[in-house]
Amino acid sequence: MKTAILVNGLPASGKTTVSRHLSRARTWPLLTLDSVKEPFFDAVGVGDREHNRALGRAAMAALWAVVADGPDGAVFVLDAWFGVVTRERLAELIAGAGVGRVLEVWCHAPGEVLAARYVARAGRRHPGHPGPDYAPELARRAGEVSPLRLGPVLEVDSSRAVDLAAIETWIDAARA
């Protein structure tokens, strides 16, 4: 049975810090939405928000196609804002990939923290992503989103120091 660890949350919520740690500490493959999406931007161009969303949905399908090709028993760390697809579509992708266990690490922070982080890193991000003008929308959405709850969930408030070892311990217990 394959296991998918979804490191989920809005942009600037700390997903990359958590997912990179888990991948390196456990030598689990790390699949990130941006690692798939950004080459799509380079190949087909940068467009408006709907173009960005369409590429996000395509990148999400590509992530799960890679998981589908993985061996039984593999553990994958997937770093994404899973809100780019509906919960129903995500459930289809998970089932189609042969994943039998889903664990979710829900990264979150107050909206003003997310907005400030997003603006601070905007100049270092691929130009296909929304620019700093997305920050107010991101701050608003922070109060509207929640974990997927397709399996056990660990909520991580990244506005405080994140205990990465505690996340590993939770994953070990949830996998047992």
Buried (B, 14 or more C-beta within 10 A) or exposed (E): EBBBBBBBBBBBBBBBBBBBBBBEEBEBBBBBBBBBBBBBBEEEEBEEEEBBEBBBBBBBBBBBEBBBEBEEEBBBBBBBBBBBBEEEBBBBBBEEBBBBBBBBBBBBBBBEBBBBBBBEEBEEBEEBBBEBEBBEEBBEBBEEBEBBEBBBBBEBBBBEEBEBEEBBEBBEEBEE
